[in-house]
Structures are given as structure tokens and as C-alpha cells.
Amino acid sequence: MAGIIIVGAGQAAVQAAASLRQEGCKDEITIFGDEPWLPYQRPLLSKQYLLGTETEEQIYQRAEKFYEDQRVVLRLGERIESIDVAAKTVTSAKGEVIPYKELLLATGSRPRILKIQGSELSGIHYLRTLGDVNAIKNEMAPGKRLVIIGGGYIGLEVASVAVTLGLDVTVLEMEERILKRVTTAEMSEFYHQLHAGRGVKILLRTAVSGFEGDGHITHVLCGDQRIAADMVEMPMRVDDVADRQPRFGGMTQNRLRVSGVAAGVHHDPATRTKQHHAVAIRLLAGHERTTQQVQIRGDGFE
Ligand SMILES: Cc1cc2nc3c(=O)[nH]c(=O)nc-3n(C[C@H](O)[C@H](O)[C@H](O)COP(=O)(O)OP(=O)(O)OC[C@H]3O[C@@H](n4cnc5c(N)ncnc54)[C@H](O)[C@@H]3O)c2cc1C
């Protein structure tokens, strides 16, 4: 019999599965995730995991046994390509068509990819997945020049870890102060002084215009300025167009094709779609959508 399918295997998905069981849901629950690892705590990537004080196993949200005990089937490394809401099926990248009774979309966000001169050079990293951080960790070494693009929380966390590990760190911030989007001028100044005091160079009003290198990054270009770099880190910026305005109905939800409902149906602020057997959730710090707003009932959710 068709059960509950959760698309995406991040924190929202795992918490939703746990809450469903806690509330007495007896349905079969299957989580599809396109990453190969057991669901992990993404916030720790730029903190303890990058620093090396926690291992991969230590940042998993739940041990493997939890999924066995709770009868939650994890199908990792499997991307769901499309949803047919009328037929109540999802189709995986391998072409398997899977029926569902209830569908939960927990596909999260993806990084906005910068497409400027030289952005394809090696040594330029985004930071969203465990794989991204492993690649960054492999390249990090004392004395290397790391340029971080953007003085937001994640960029500054990476800066802090990198100076601790002995790298030469420069943060580029296009605004007149770091953390401008998230805090007051006083707090920005406090954090500026804190990081500068630890040896992080912070260049304000400095916007990236391109990258230079011969296969591998050698310089970050900011107008007339050329900043030497052995590696570049771009903290994750959410793709606003695709992810902050998720749509459900003939359109896409994080590159997921959806058919079977009228085009342009937006889910409401409580994340319900017009199709009551399908719900979209996302954990976004500081935003109105959280798992708490998804009302989970013993016999399913709406
Ligand atoms: C480096 C870093 C540090 C952060 N630090 C903090 C912090 O300190 N505090 C804080 O509050 N937040 C922090 N965040 C943000 C926080 O991690 C996110 O808000 C949270 O992970 C969102 O959880 P989610 O389950 O909604 O989505 P995600 O964690 O994005 O998980 C969604 C998963 O679904 C997968 N997926 C997407 N589409 C499909 C598909 N079609 N088929 C199968 N799988 C799919 C994705 O690959 C992903 O694995 C940080 C984020 C990053 C990247």
C-alpha cells in the first residue's frame, strides 16, 4: 500500500518523520535524498566539522538504528525528478514511478551559482554539502591564501576556522559593514574587530568582478584590485528565485517538475498546497516557514 513519501533528506525531513511516528502515524514512511550520506546537521559543516573536532558520524542527525527502529526507509543517493499530483506518484531519476498516499516536500535550498569570468576555475568552492566541505578540507593547509566572498555568518565562521588552522584569510564584503543583512552596526563593528584581531583581513565595499587563474584560481578580481588567492570559498547564498518563492503546480520546487495541478498554485503561509495530500516544508532560520507550522496528525498530515 502507498505510504508517506518525503522528498529531501535534510533536518526538516528527518524531524518530520520522527514527529509523525511520535504522533502515532502507522503508515510506511520513505525518505528520498539525493545526497549519499545519512542525513546530517548542515550547520555543523562550517563549524566543528570544518575544524575537524567532529567526525562525519558525529554530525549525523540520527544513527542508522533510529531509521530501522522507527521503520523509516531511507533511499539515499536517489533524486526525485518529478511529481504527478493527480496520479499521486513521484518519479525517481532512475525512472522508477512510486505511488504515495501523502507527499512531503523538504527539498531545502540550493546555492546561487556565481557566473562571472573565471568562475569555473578549480579552487573555487561552494559550501552546502558534506562533499563540499570535504573538498575544502582537503585543500586547506597552513599558509594558503583563502579568500571568502561575503561577510555573513557562514563566511565568518569559515574565516574563524581557517585562521585557527593557520591559513591567510581575506573576507570580501561588498557592503560598508559585515553582517549588514542580519545585525546592527554596533554588532557588525564588534565582530569586525573580533575577526580582525585574530588576523582576518576584511575588505569592505569590495565586490567581486571575476577570477583569474590557469586552470586553478590565482587571483580574485574586484574592479581594479587583484587579490592573490590559492582557494576561494563562497558561503551558500540561497537561490532566491528558485527557492524563496517555491511554487507548486505545473512549476518547479527546487528543480522538481510538478504536474497534475493547475499551474501557478502557491502553497499558503502554513505550507499547505492546494492539494491537501502534499505539503512543502523548509527550515529557514529567521523565516516564517518551519516544521512547527506543518500540522502533523496521527493518520498523516495536512
Ligand atoms: C554551511 C552552513 C551552515 C549553516 N549554519 C546554520 C546555523 O548556524 N544556524 C541555522 O539556523 N542555520 C544554518 N544553516 C542553514 C540550515 O542548514 C538550513 O536552514 C537547514 O539545513 C535547512 O534544512 P532543510 O531540511 O529544510 O533543507 P536542506 O538541509 O537543504 O535539505 C534538503 C535536502 O534535500 C535534498 N534534495 C533537494 N531536492 C531533492 C530531490 N528532488 N530529490 C531528492 N533529494 C533532494 C537536498 O540535496 C538536501 O540534501 C547553515 C547552512 C549551511 C550550508
The ligand as a Tripos MOL2 file, in Angstrom:
@<TRIPOS>MOLECULE
LIG
   53    58     1     0     0
SMALL
NO_CHARGES

@<TRIPOS>ATOM
      1 C1         27.4530   25.6980    5.9530 C.3       1 LIG1
      2 C2         26.0980   26.0010    6.5260 C.ar      1 LIG1
      3 C3         25.9980   26.4610    7.8260 C.ar      1 LIG1
      4 C4         24.7460   26.7650    8.3680 C.ar      1 LIG1
      5 N1         24.6820   27.2050    9.6530 N.ar      1 LIG1
      6 C5         23.4720   27.4620   10.1970 C.ar      1 LIG1
      7 C6         23.3580   27.8880   11.5690 C.ar      1 LIG1
      8 O1         24.3560   28.0590   12.2700 O.2       1 LIG1
      9 N2         22.1160   28.1030   12.0640 N.ar      1 LIG1
     10 C7         20.9770   27.9140   11.3050 C.ar      1 LIG1
     11 O2         19.8800   28.1210   11.8130 O.2       1 LIG1
     12 N3         21.0700   27.5220   10.0140 N.ar      1 LIG1
     13 C8         22.2770   27.2970    9.4570 C.ar      1 LIG1
     14 N4         22.3630   26.8820    8.1510 N.ar      1 LIG1
     15 C9         21.1150   26.7130    7.3870 C.3       1 LIG1
     16 C10        20.4880   25.3610    7.7100 C.3       1 LIG1
     17 O3         21.4410   24.3580    7.4890 O.3       1 LIG1
     18 C11        19.2750   25.1590    6.8330 C.3       1 LIG1
     19 O4         18.3170   26.1360    7.1890 O.3       1 LIG1
     20 C12        18.7090   23.7620    7.0100 C.3       1 LIG1
     21 O5         19.6860   22.8020    6.6590 O.3       1 LIG1
     22 C13        17.5050   23.5900    6.1280 C.3       1 LIG1
     23 O6         17.0430   22.2620    6.3360 O.3       1 LIG1
     24 P1         16.0930   21.5640    5.2920 P.3       1 LIG1
     25 O7         15.8900   20.1770    5.7730 O.co2     1 LIG1
     26 O8         14.8920   22.4070    5.0490 O.co2     1 LIG1
     27 O9         16.8910   21.5870    3.9120 O.3       1 LIG1
     28 P2         18.3080   21.0390    3.4970 P.3       1 LIG1
     29 O10        19.2280   20.9270    4.6580 O.co2     1 LIG1
     30 O11        18.7380   21.8870    2.3440 O.co2     1 LIG1
     31 O12        17.9970   19.5620    2.9970 O.3       1 LIG1
     32 C14        17.2920   19.2930    1.8100 C.3       1 LIG1
     33 C15        17.8770   18.0410    1.1900 C.3       1 LIG1
     34 O13        17.0330   17.6390    0.0990 O.3       1 LIG1
     35 C16        17.8480   17.2580   -0.9900 C.3       1 LIG1
     36 N5         17.0310   17.3630   -2.2090 N.ar      1 LIG1
     37 C17        16.6460   18.5040   -2.8440 C.ar      1 LIG1
     38 N6         15.8720   18.2130   -3.9190 N.ar      1 LIG1
     39 C18        15.7720   16.8450   -3.9580 C.ar      1 LIG1
     40 C19        15.1170   15.9280   -4.8380 C.ar      1 LIG1
     41 N7         14.4060   16.3650   -5.8700 N.pl3     1 LIG1
     42 N8         15.2290   14.6010   -4.6060 N.ar      1 LIG1
     43 C20        15.9390   14.1400   -3.5330 C.ar      1 LIG1
     44 N9         16.5940   14.9710   -2.6610 N.ar      1 LIG1
     45 C21        16.5050   16.2970   -2.8720 C.ar      1 LIG1
     46 C22        18.9990   18.2400   -0.9100 C.3       1 LIG1
     47 O14        20.1320   17.8100   -1.6520 O.3       1 LIG1
     48 C23        19.2650   18.2400    0.6000 C.3       1 LIG1
     49 O15        20.0860   17.1680    0.9620 O.3       1 LIG1
     50 C24        23.5840   26.5910    7.5850 C.ar      1 LIG1
     51 C25        23.6960   26.1370    6.2540 C.ar      1 LIG1
     52 C26        24.9270   25.8300    5.7300 C.ar      1 LIG1
     53 C27        25.0370   25.3340    4.3130 C.3       1 LIG1
@<TRIPOS>BOND
     1     1     2 1
     2     2     3 ar
     3     2    52 ar
     4     3     4 ar
     5     4     5 ar
     6     4    50 ar
     7     5     6 ar
     8     6     7 ar
     9     6    13 1
    10     7     8 2
    11     7     9 ar
    12     9    10 ar
    13    10    11 2
    14    10    12 ar
    15    12    13 ar
    16    13    14 ar
    17    14    15 1
    18    14    50 ar
    19    15    16 1
    20    16    17 1
    21    16    18 1
    22    18    19 1
    23    18    20 1
    24    20    21 1
    25    20    22 1
    26    22    23 1
    27    23    24 1
    28    24    25 2
    29    24    26 1
    30    24    27 1
    31    27    28 1
    32    28    29 2
    33    28    30 1
    34    28    31 1
    35    31    32 1
    36    32    33 1
    37    33    34 1
    38    33    48 1
    39    34    35 1
    40    35    36 1
    41    35    46 1
    42    36    37 ar
    43    36    45 ar
    44    37    38 ar
    45    38    39 ar
    46    39    40 ar
    47    39    45 ar
    48    40    41 1
    49    40    42 ar
    50    42    43 ar
    51    43    44 ar
    52    44    45 ar
    53    46    47 1
    54    46    48 1
    55    48    49 1
    56    50    51 ar
    57    51    52 ar
    58    52    53 1
@<TRIPOS>SUBSTRUCTURE
     1 LIG1         1 GROUP 0 **** ****
